[in-house]
């Protein structure tokens, strides 16, 4: 069966059920219909990655995210639903989003509690508690038994069967052509941002992208040398003495060495599977720890693939798992290139902002049929120096290099680099770039990029119009779906554009800068503070905090920045709401990251 036939069969068998589940969750037939179609479009786009990893769960989750992003269904919109079971929809709407999803999945999705809890992202025990409490509330509100409520849930199909899903071929065409549907969120968020203000001035020329790091050439460091997979064994893994250099004051020990190819449990945060190669020839995973309360640990994995191309795919998949990481309160902090005479490494540092904060340092290298990964984790914001970690990563490669008969090197240079590209909209901020907000334990979500005449990141102070003189811009809006208590105005908007030249881009931001600096004089209710000039080797810009008086007793604050990288420009605007804010430093770092992402503009 071809992949087209495979997707067509999957779509035909599941689309009706997915639509019904989505409708029960959001209560708006039109939003459910559009979100479900878009979810399948995304599924076809990512089919190679998800086809063997619960694709229906992927579709349902994507559809839910899209309905959550829609301001029209926040919390639920029920107009034009008079011919439906509005009493049931209202009762479901009164439940939390997790509870609503669990009930819809178990009744309409026809899956058990454990699988439903996993799809929602809850431990099974918490899922049991939530479902029990939610069903009890529904019984009280509707005055019916669970069996009667379940029948009413299934009766919602009377509505969804009237909604015609497009043929699978059309869904594939939408994905292939990149026709990105704009959810209701983008329009509403643009309105929400209309009272914002901000700007940033840029300088410096665009440099060659450093994110495209050449793969590590272990066995190929001599042209006539080929890495022999049969020579690789657990003796090529790091010793305790070598790991100890990452934290010399601790007593390290080997916890386990595993060579099981069939083991699927990830050994680190972010990866969805244990190995990048779904069918490796040989694997070696060793874990080390110190037995201390801060749970400091190291894991090293060597994957031997069946071909060079399989290893290349495995490496790219590993990088993708980290660059597309979507865990609550997990953020990519920095990325580095380890320069070597025979090929470079990549190092990423991520941080979980849950309590206690935990820092992850990940090193990745690849050559021939071998992929090598090194991970250090600790409950702290203090981690091993990048230089020391790079030396440990190089040592792990030297052990493989020596086995292969290649010419090895200890000469390395560690440099900051652009972050690896995300799968979706790589020239925009990624979910992994976004900072935590207050105590919210939810994942950010973003709309697909949309070309629109309106700039949702523009403010009354700058009125930045990227589309003048024929320049085309694209925009994304980021929200935190279903987070409790967040006011409607909260959110993040980003707009990017490519100008005809560096000079045109500089003139644009200079002009906007003068406008925004004069804003307090033109608008007596506006104020500017926390000015910051942002400058890196490849980007430059400026950010502000904008204050607007709502009335004599209230003032609303916004953070905005404009960053230029050569002839590419990004404007980022964050709308705070009450306690839901980020710090000045966090926003300035976000603006820098937006400038780095411009390296992927096409």
N, C-alpha and C positions, 0 to 999 in steps of 0.2 A: 504494500500500500504506500503510495507516495505521500509526502507530507501534506500536500493539498487535499488529497482524499481523506487523510487522517483528520485534518482540521475540519473539513466539511462534515464528516461523520460526527465528530465531537460537537460541533455547532448545532447540527440537526437534532441530536439526542438531548442536548442540555439547555438550549436557549429559552425554551418555554418555562422551564423550572426556575432558571436564573432570574428571568423577568419577574416571575411571581414572588420570589423571595425578596427581590429588590423593592417591589411595590409594597409589600407588607412592612418593610423596614422604613420606607420614606413616606408612604401615604399619598404620593403624587404620581399619577399614571404617566404624565408626560415626562417628568424628570426621570422616573424609573426606566421608561422606554429608551430615552436618549443615553442614560448612564449605562444601561445594559449593552446597547449597541457599541458604545465607545469602549466598554470593558472587553468585548470580544475583539474589537479592532486592536487593542493593546495586546490581547492574547496572541493574535496572529503575528504581531510585530515581535513578540518575545517567544514565539512557539518553540524554537530550538532549545530554549532554556527551561520551559515549563511543561513541555509535553509529557515528561515522565515524572512530574512532581506536582500532582494534584491540580491539573489545569482548571477544573471547575471551581475549586477553592480560590484560585487566583482570580477568576472572573468575578465571583461573588464579592470578594474583598475589594477589587478595583471598582466595581459598580457601587458598593457602599461608600467608598471614599469619594466618588464623584457626586453622589447624592448629598453627602455631608458637606462638600464644598459649595453646594448650591445654596445661596442665601434664601432661595424660595422654599427650601425644606429645612430651614433652621429656626426652630426645632422641627416643625412639620407644617407643610402648607396643604390645606384640604379644600380649597375652593375648587369648584367644578367636579367635586366627588360626590354630589348628592345622590347619584344612582348607585353608589357603592355602599359598603357597610361602614358608614361614617362613625357609628358608635364604637365598633371594634377598632377602627383606625385611631380614634381619639384615645381609647384606652391604651393601645400600644404606644401612642405618642407620649403618654404620661410616664412611661418607663424609661430608664436609662438606655443609652444606645447599645451597650453590651447586652443588657437583658433582652432588648428587642431583637437583636441579631440572633441570640441563642435560641429564642422561641421560634423565630422564622426558620432558622436552619434545621431545628429538630422536627418541626412539623411539615414545612414545605420542602426543605432541602433533603429530608429523609436520611439524616445522618444521626449517629448516636451522640450522647452528651460529651463524651471524651473528645470526639472529632470536632464537634461544634465548639467546644471550649478552646481547643488548639487553634481553630481558624480565627476565633475572636481574639486570641492572644492571652487567655487566662489559664491558670493552673486548673486541673480537673476539679480539685476540691472547692475552689472558689466558684467554678462554673456550677457545681451542684447547689451551692448556697444561693447563688444569684437566680438560677432557674426556679428553685423552690419558692423563694420569696416573690419572684415576678409572677409566677402562676397563681400564687395565693392572692396577690393583688388583683389580677385579672378576674379571678373567680368572684371576688368581692365586688369589683366595679361592674361586672356584667351580670352577676347573679346566676351564673351557669357553671356546670361542671367542666373539667378539663376536656373531656370527650366532646362536649358541645362546642367549646371554644375552638378545638382543633377542626371540627367540621366547618365552622365559620371561617377559619383561616383558609381552608381549601376552597371555600366558596368564592374567595377573592379572585379565583381564576375566571369568573364570569366577566370581570373587568379586563384582565390581562389578555384573554383570548381575543378581545376586540382590537388589540394592538398588534399590527402586523410587523413582524421582524423581517428585515431585508434578507435577501439570499446571501449565502455564505460568500459567494463570489464578490458581491458588492462590499462586504465587510473587508475582505482581503484587499480589494482595490483601494478602499479608504486608507488602509494601513500603508499600502505600497506607495500611494501618491502623497502620503503625509498630510492628508486632510484632517486637520485637528479641530475637533469640535470644541467650541467655547461653551463652558458651562455657565449657568446663571450667575455663578460666583464672580466671574470676571466683570460683568456689567455692573452688578451691585457693588463689588469692591471698588470699581472705578468711581462710583458715586460716593462711596464712603471716604475715598481719598481726596475728594474734590476740595476739602478745606485744609489740605496739607501745604507745607512749604519746604523748600530746601534746594541745595546745589553743591557742586564741587568743581574746583578748577584743576586742570590736569596739565602736566608737562612731561617731557621725555618721549623718546621714540620707542616704537614697538620692537622688541627683540625676538630672536628666533625662539620658538617654543622649546622649553626644557622638559615638558611633561612627557614627551615621547622618548622615554629612556630605552636605549638599546638593550636587548636581552643579554644576560650574563653568558659569556662564552667559556664554558668550563673545559670540556674536552676539545673544543675547537680553537683553543688559544694557540695551538700550533695547527696550521692548515692541514697537516697530514695525520692529525690525531683524532680519533673517534672515541667517544665515551662508551665503554663496554658495560652494558647494563648488568651483565652477570657478575661483574666485579663489585658492584655496590652491595653492601650489607650493613648491619647495625653498627659495625665498626667504623663506619663513616659518619656516624652521629657524634655530636659534641660530647666531650667528657665533662665530668663534674668540675674539674679544675678550670676548664675553658669557660663554662657557664658562670663560675664563681666570679670572674672578672667583671661581670655586670653589676655585682653587688658584693664586694670583697669581705664586708664585715659580717655577712650571713653564712651560716652553715648549710650548704646545698646538698641535696641528695636526689638520686634518680628514683622517681615514683613508679614509672612503668615504661616498658618498651613494647610496642605493639606492631606486629607485622600482618595484621588481619586485613585483607583486601575488602572483605564484606562488611567491615565495621563502618557504619554510616553516621555515627555521632560526631558532630563538629567538636574540634578541640579548642576553638577560640570563638570570641564574639564576632558577629556579622556574617561569617559564612553560613550558608543554609545546608551545606553538606560537608562531610569530612574531607573529601578529596576533590581537587579541581578536575581530575580525570575520572569520568564515570566508569571506566573499565581499565584500571592501571594494571601493568604487568607485575609490579612489586611495590610495596609501600613500607615505610618505616616511620613510626611516630614515637618520639620519646618525650616524656614530661618530667620536669624537675620542680622541686619546691623547697621552701625553707622551713615550713611548719610554723610560721609566725602568724600573728593575728591579722596582719595586713594582706594575707593570702598572696604573697609574692610567688609567682610561678613562671616557668618558661616552658614552651613547647617547641619542638623542632619536628618538621615533617619532610621526608624525602619521597617524592613520587616518581617512579620509573614508568614511563608510558611505552606504548607499543610502537610508536613512530614519532618522528620529529614534529609532525603536524598535530598529533594528539597532545604532545607536551606543550606546544605553542597554545593550543586551545585551553589546556588546563591552566597555564599561567594567566592567560587573559581572563579566564573565569574567576580565578582567585583574586586578581586585581579588581574585577568587577564587583565581587561580593563586598569588598571594603569600600569602593568608591560609590556604591549604591546602597550602603548600609542604611537601614531604616528601623532603628531601634529607638524606643522612647529615650530622649535626653542623651543620646550618643552623638558626638560631634567630631568631625575631622579637624584636628588642631593644626597639623603641619605635614608637609611632604618634603622628601629629600631625595636627591640623586647621589649615589656613591660612585664617583668617577674612578675608573680603573683603566689601565692601558689596554686590557683585553675585553672590555665590556662593562656596563654599569649595572648597579643594583637599584632597587627602589625601596625606600623606607617610608612608612606612614605612621603618624602618631594620632591616635584617637582618644577621646575621653568620654566616659559615662558620668553624667552629672547627677546621677542618683546618689543616695547616701548609703555607704560612704562613696565619695568620688573614686573612680577607678580609671587608671591610665593604661592604654594598650599601645605597645610599640611593635610594629609588624615589618619584617624584612622579607623581600621576595626576589628570587633570582631564577634563571632558567637557562638551560643549554641542552642542545641535542634532544635526548629523550628524558632528561631529568629536570624536575622542578623542585626547588628548595625553599622552604618557608621557616622563618624563625619568629616567634611571638613571645614578648615579655609582658606580664600583667602585674599590677600592684594596686592596692587600695590606697591611693595617694595621688596628689597632683605632681609629686616629685618622682621622676623615673630616671633610669640610667641615661647618661649623656648620649646624644646621638652619635658622637665620635666613637664612644666605647661600644655602643650597639653595632655600629658599622664594622668595627674591628671583629666583633664576635661573628657577625654575618659573613665577613670575609674569611674568617677561620673555618666556618662551616663549609664554605665553598672550596677552600684549599684542601680539605680532607677528601673531597670528591675529585678535585682537579689532580691531586697527586695519584689517586687510584687510576685515573684515566690515562696517565702518562703525558698530560699536557704541560705546557710551560706556565707556571703559576706566578702570582705576584702578590706582594704585601703592600704595594704602593697604592694608597687610596686617598681620595679627597672628597670630603662631604660638603655638598652645596644644597641650599634650599632650591626647591623646584616647584613648578606648577602642579596642582593636584591632578591625579589621573581623571580622565574624562568619565562623566556619568553616562549611562545608557540613554537617558531621556534628556533632551535639551541641554547638551553639554556646555554650550556657551552661556548658560544661565547658572545661577546659584543652584546647588543640589540640596536635597533634603538633608544630607549628611553635613552640609555647611552651616545649617541654621542652629542658633543657640537655644538653650532651654529658656522657658518663660515661667517665672514664678515657680510654683510647685506642680505645674501641669505635667502629668506622666503620660502624655500622648505623643504620637508622631505627627510632625508637620506633614502637610500634603499640598501639592501645587497643581494648578491647572496646566494644560498643555499650552505651549506658546501660541499666541494668536496675533495676527497682524490686524491692527485696529487704528482708526484715525484718532481715537482717544488714547491718551497716555495716562494709565492709572497711577503712575508714579509721580505725575506732575502735581504741582501745588499752586495755590493762588499767588504765592510769592515768586515762583519762577515761571509758571505757565510754559514749561518746556515743551515745544512742539517739534518732535523728531521728524515729522513727515513733511516739513516744509522743503521746498526745492526738490521734491521728488525722492527724498530719502525715505526708505522703508524701514519701519521699526517693528519689533515684536515684543510682546509683554506676557508676563506670568504673574499670577497672584497666589500667594501662599497663606494658608490658614491652618488652624489646628482643629480638625473636625471633631465635633461633639465634646469638646473640652467643657467642663462645667463652669458656668458663671462668666464666660467671656462676653463682653459687650459686642454689639454688632460692628462697631467701628474698628475693632482690632484686626490687624493683618499686616502683611508685607507685600509690596508690589515692586517688580523690577521690569524695566524697559531697556532694550538694547537696540543699537542701530550702527550700521557701517556707513561712514561718509566717503566722499570721493577721494579724499586725501587727508593726511595728518593735519595739514594746515586748516582745512575746512572743519575738521573735528575740534581743533583747538579754538577756532573762532567761535564755534557754536557754544562751547562751554564757557568761554570768556564772556560772551554776551549774556548768557543765562546768569553767570556769576554777578555781573554788574546789576542785573535786575533784582536778584535776591538780596544783595547787600543794601539796595535802596528800599526794600520792602517795608521796614519799620517807619520810614518817612512817608511812604505812600499809603500805608495801612496802620493807623495808630493803635490797632488792637494786636498787632504782630510784634514779636521780639525775636532776636537771634542771640544765641550764646553757644558755648561749647564748640567753637570753631576749631577745626583740626585740618591741617594740611597733610595729605596722605601721599607718601612717595616711596616707591620701591624701585628696583632695578628696571622694571618693565612697565610700570604704571604710575600714574599720578592723579591726585584728586583732592577734594576737600569735602568735609561734612559739617553739618550744623545740627543743632537742636532748635526747632522752631516752636515758639509759644504763641498761642492765639487765645485771646480773652473771649470766653463764651458769654459771660456776664460779669458783673462787678465782683462776684465772689468766686468765680471758677475760671480756670485757665487750662487749656488742653495743650499737650506737648507732642511733637512729632520729631523723628530723626530722619534726615535725608542726606544723600550723597550723590555726587556725579563723578564717575571715574573714567579716565580715558586710557586706552592702550593703542597707540598709533592712531589709526583712523576709526577705531571702534570705541563706542561710548556706551556706558551703562549708567542708568539712574536707579537708585535703590531708595525706597521710602518705607519706613516702619511707622505704623500707627499704634501708639500705646493706648491703653484704656485702664484707668484706675491703677491697680497694683500689677497689671499685666504689662510689664515693661522689660527692656533689656538695658544693660549699663552702657555708658558712653564707650568704654573700651570694647565691649562686645560688638557694638554697631560699627565702630571703626575697623575692627578686624573683619567684620562681614563685608564692608565696603572694599577692603583690600582683596578679599577672596573673589568678589564680583569682578574686580579687575583682572585677577588671574584667570578666571573662567573665560574671559574674552579671547584667550588664545585659541579657543575652539570655534570662533566665528568663521562662517563659510561665506 
